[in-house]
Amino acid sequence: MLEIITKNTVNGITITDLDRLKHDYKTFVLKEEWFKLTIPCARRDITDLLINGESIRHRLNAGVTTPQGYEIWIHGNLARMFSRLSQCIAQDDLLIFKNLEEKYLICESWNECVDGEFVPTSVKQFFANGEGPFWYHKDSWHRLPYTSYDGEDVTGDFSADEDLIHKDTRFYGKGMCRSTKINPTLPTTRVGDIKNKGLRDMMEKFGFTEILQIQQITLEPNSVLPVHRDDFTYEPSKNIVRGPSQLYFVLSGDKDKIKFKFKNVGLLNVDRPIFINNQEFVHSLVYTGDEPRTVLLAYGVSSFTNKRFL
């Protein structure tokens, strides 16, 4: 049972499940799952929220203000809900209402459908298993799943022939991988030592001063990267690859046909370059475009990511 107590009568409350199906508040039956409430009023106009007769108390401040009203995630199992909030959000940030988006990267993991006979069952299950909301404190940089690139626009005009001299077919099935070295192993090289000017200029725009590894990976249409985590536990270079430090830049292909999911995060937006934490987060990718997809990946020391920690 869900009860929303407001200072004044509020109509048009909507409840969205992990399949993105909307339910009417008046007829809604709460299950032990995650749901997103949209209450068309300000937070100050909401007095309390009860689940099965129990108040969520200060956790009412875990929502965000949107043009549609106050949005807050709830779960039919209060223990799971309270545990998630305690795990992700500092208690002091819930005692009074504040804009959590200033301090936290807020992620939403929905149930996603990936079709096709070429998609293994394990990948379909991984995408279908939405996990609801997660909050990652921006001060804990190494624990962030990704960081956005906010620099100047970068074009993908370069030649790979001079620098990406190694070919690796171990992990990419129908795909092709070219790289500066097979594994991201020490030592690093200076960006100034990159031979191709287009690639060198690109790496400089992405803030790199040292390069550990650059890869160019092409996936054919209807390709899958299986559920995995990039494990560098025993690599001497693990301090460089920690956190959201790998550049992910789509060079070609249909970006709308890329589904790239991180566990405990959801789908990543790859419309612009981003830096991803593929070491800490299990992930998988499905590409259903009609043309090959090519992406540029790079590890190194960058002013946009890890330089301040090294």
C-alpha positions in Angstrom: 0.0 0.0 0.0 1.3 3.4 -1.0 0.0 6.7 0.6 1.3 10.1 -0.4 0.3 12.9 2.0 0.4 16.5 0.6 -0.6 19.8 2.0 -3.1 20.3 -0.7 -4.9 17.9 -3.1 -2.6 16.9 -5.9 -3.9 15.2 -9.1 -2.0 13.5 -11.8 0.4 11.5 -9.7 2.1 8.9 -12.0 4.1 5.8 -11.1 6.5 4.3 -13.5 7.8 0.7 -13.2 11.1 -0.6 -14.5 9.5 -1.5 -17.8 8.7 2.2 -18.1 5.0 1.4 -17.9 3.0 4.1 -16.2 0.4 3.4 -13.5 -2.3 5.6 -12.0 -1.9 6.4 -8.3 -5.5 5.8 -7.5 -5.5 2.2 -8.8 -1.9 1.3 -8.1 -1.0 -1.9 -6.3 2.5 -1.7 -4.8 4.8 -4.7 -5.4 8.3 -5.5 -4.1 10.0 -3.7 -7.0 11.4 -0.3 -7.8 9.0 2.4 -9.0 9.5 6.0 -9.8 6.9 8.5 -8.5 6.2 11.8 -10.2 4.2 14.0 -7.9 3.2 17.3 -9.7 4.0 19.6 -6.9 7.1 21.0 -5.0 8.9 19.0 -2.4 7.8 21.5 0.3 4.2 20.6 -0.4 4.7 16.9 0.4 4.2 16.1 4.1 5.0 12.3 4.1 5.1 9.2 2.1 4.0 5.9 3.7 4.6 2.4 2.4 2.5 -0.3 4.0 1.7 2.1 6.8 5.3 3.0 7.6 6.8 6.5 7.0 9.9 6.8 4.9 10.8 9.8 7.1 13.9 11.8 6.1 14.3 9.6 3.0 11.5 11.6 1.5 14.4 14.0 0.6 16.0 11.5 -1.8 14.0 12.8 -4.8 14.8 15.6 -7.3 12.8 18.5 -8.6 11.9 18.3 -12.3 9.7 20.3 -14.6 7.0 17.6 -14.1 7.2 17.9 -10.3 8.9 16.0 -7.5 10.4 12.7 -8.6 11.4 10.0 -6.1 12.1 6.3 -6.3 10.4 3.9 -4.0 10.5 0.1 -3.4 7.7 -2.1 -2.1 10.3 -3.7 0.2 11.3 -1.0 2.7 14.4 -2.9 3.9 15.7 -2.9 0.3 14.8 0.7 -0.2 16.3 1.9 3.0 19.5 -0.2 2.4 20.0 1.2 -1.0 19.6 4.8 0.2 21.9 4.2 3.1 24.5 2.6 0.8 24.5 5.4 -1.7 23.6 8.7 0.0 25.3 10.3 3.0 22.8 10.7 5.9 23.5 14.4 6.2 22.4 14.9 2.7 19.0 13.5 3.5 18.2 15.3 6.8 17.0 18.4 4.9 16.0 18.7 1.3 18.8 19.8 -1.1 19.6 19.4 -4.7 21.3 16.0 -4.7 22.3 16.4 -8.4 24.9 18.9 -7.3 26.8 16.3 -5.2 25.8 13.0 -6.8 25.8 11.4 -10.2 22.3 9.9 -10.2 21.8 6.8 -12.4 18.7 4.9 -13.3 18.8 1.2 -14.3 15.7 0.1 -16.3 14.6 -3.2 -17.8 16.0 -3.1 -21.3 15.1 -5.4 -24.2 17.8 -6.5 -26.7 16.4 -8.7 -29.5 18.1 -10.9 -32.0 19.2 -14.5 -32.3 22.8 -13.4 -32.2 22.3 -12.1 -28.6 23.3 -14.8 -26.0 20.8 -15.5 -23.3 23.2 -14.2 -20.6 23.3 -10.8 -22.4 19.5 -10.6 -22.8 19.2 -11.4 -19.1 21.8 -8.8 -18.1 19.9 -6.0 -20.0 16.5 -7.2 -18.8 17.4 -7.0 -15.2 16.8 -3.3 -14.2 18.1 -2.4 -10.8 16.5 1.0 -10.1 18.3 4.1 -8.8 21.9 4.5 -7.7 23.6 7.6 -6.4 27.4 8.1 -6.8 29.1 10.9 -4.8 31.1 13.0 -7.1 33.8 13.5 -4.5 34.5 9.7 -4.6 35.9 10.0 -8.1 37.4 6.5 -8.3 34.0 5.0 -7.6 32.1 6.9 -10.4 30.9 4.8 -13.3 31.7 7.5 -15.8 32.5 11.2 -16.2 31.4 13.3 -19.1 33.8 15.0 -21.5 33.2 18.7 -21.4 36.0 19.9 -23.6 35.9 21.3 -27.2 34.5 19.2 -30.0 36.7 16.5 -31.4 36.6 15.0 -34.8 37.8 11.5 -35.5 40.0 12.3 -38.4 43.3 10.4 -38.1 45.2 7.5 -39.6 45.8 4.4 -37.4 48.5 2.9 -39.6 51.5 4.5 -37.9 50.7 4.0 -34.2 48.0 1.2 -33.8 50.3 -1.5 -35.1 49.1 -4.5 -33.0 46.1 -6.6 -34.0 44.1 -8.4 -31.3 41.3 -10.8 -32.1 41.1 -12.5 -28.7 37.9 -10.9 -27.4 36.0 -9.3 -30.2 34.5 -12.2 -32.3 33.5 -10.7 -35.6 35.2 -7.4 -34.6 38.7 -6.1 -35.2 41.0 -4.4 -32.7 44.1 -2.4 -33.5 46.1 -1.0 -30.6 49.4 0.7 -29.7 50.2 -2.4 -27.5 48.4 -5.6 -26.7 47.7 -4.9 -23.0 47.7 -1.6 -21.1 51.1 -2.3 -19.5 53.7 0.1 -18.3 55.6 2.2 -19.3 53.5 5.0 -20.6 54.6 7.0 -23.6 54.4 10.8 -24.1 51.6 12.1 -26.2 54.2 14.0 -28.2 55.6 10.7 -29.3 52.4 9.7 -31.2 53.4 9.7 -34.8 50.2 10.6 -36.5 49.4 14.2 -36.1 45.6 13.7 -36.2 45.7 11.1 -33.4 48.2 13.2 -31.4 46.1 16.3 -31.6 43.0 14.3 -30.6 44.7 12.9 -27.5 45.8 16.4 -26.5 42.3 17.7 -26.8 41.2 14.9 -24.5 43.7 16.1 -21.9 46.2 13.3 -22.2 49.9 14.0 -21.5 50.9 10.3 -21.2 49.4 7.3 -23.0 49.2 3.8 -21.6 47.2 2.2 -24.5 45.1 3.3 -27.5 42.7 0.9 -29.2 40.5 1.2 -32.2 37.8 -1.4 -32.2 35.4 -2.1 -35.0 32.3 -4.3 -34.5 30.3 -5.6 -37.4 26.5 -5.2 -37.4 24.6 -7.4 -35.0 27.6 -7.8 -32.6 27.7 -8.4 -28.9 30.3 -7.8 -26.2 29.5 -10.4 -23.5 28.9 -9.6 -19.8 32.3 -8.9 -18.3 34.5 -6.6 -16.3 37.9 -5.4 -17.5 40.1 -6.9 -14.7 43.5 -5.3 -14.0 43.9 -6.7 -10.5 47.5 -7.9 -11.2 48.5 -5.1 -13.7 51.3 -2.8 -12.4 49.4 0.0 -14.3 46.2 -0.5 -12.2 46.6 3.0 -10.6 46.4 4.6 -14.0 43.3 2.6 -15.2 41.4 3.1 -11.9 38.2 5.0 -11.9 36.4 6.5 -14.9 39.7 6.9 -16.8 39.2 5.1 -20.2 38.2 7.3 -23.1 35.3 6.0 -25.0 34.7 7.8 -28.3 32.4 6.5 -31.1 34.0 7.2 -34.5 31.5 5.7 -36.8 28.3 3.6 -36.9 24.8 4.3 -35.8 25.0 5.6 -32.2 21.2 5.1 -31.7 21.7 1.3 -32.3 24.3 1.0 -29.5 23.1 -0.3 -26.2 25.9 -0.1 -23.7 24.9 -1.1 -20.1 26.8 -0.9 -16.8 25.5 -2.9 -13.9 24.2 -0.7 -11.1 24.1 2.2 -13.6 22.0 1.5 -16.6 22.5 2.5 -20.3 25.4 4.9 -21.0 24.9 7.8 -23.4 27.7 7.6 -26.0 26.5 10.4 -28.2 29.6 12.4 -27.0 32.9 11.1 -25.8 32.9 9.9 -22.2 35.4 8.4 -19.8 34.3 5.1 -18.3 35.1 3.0 -15.3 35.2 -0.4 -17.0 37.3 -1.9 -14.2 34.8 -1.5 -11.4 31.6 -2.0 -13.3 30.4 -5.2 -15.0 29.1 -4.3 -18.5 27.9 -5.5 -21.8 27.2 -4.0 -25.3 24.8 -4.9 -28.1 25.1 -3.2 -31.5 22.3 -3.6 -34.1 23.3 -1.0 -36.6 23.4 -1.7 -40.4 27.0 -0.4 -40.7 30.1 -1.4 -38.7 30.7 0.5 -35.4 34.1 1.8 -34.7 35.2 3.2 -31.3 38.4 4.7 -30.0 39.5 3.7 -26.5 42.4 5.2 -24.6 44.1 4.8 -21.2 46.6 7.3 -19.9 47.1 10.3 -17.8 44.6 13.0 -18.6 43.7 16.4 -17.0 40.0 15.5 -17.5 40.3 12.4 -15.3 43.2 11.0 -13.2 46.1 13.4 -13.5 45.3 15.0 -10.1 45.6 11.6 -8.4 48.9 10.5 -9.9 
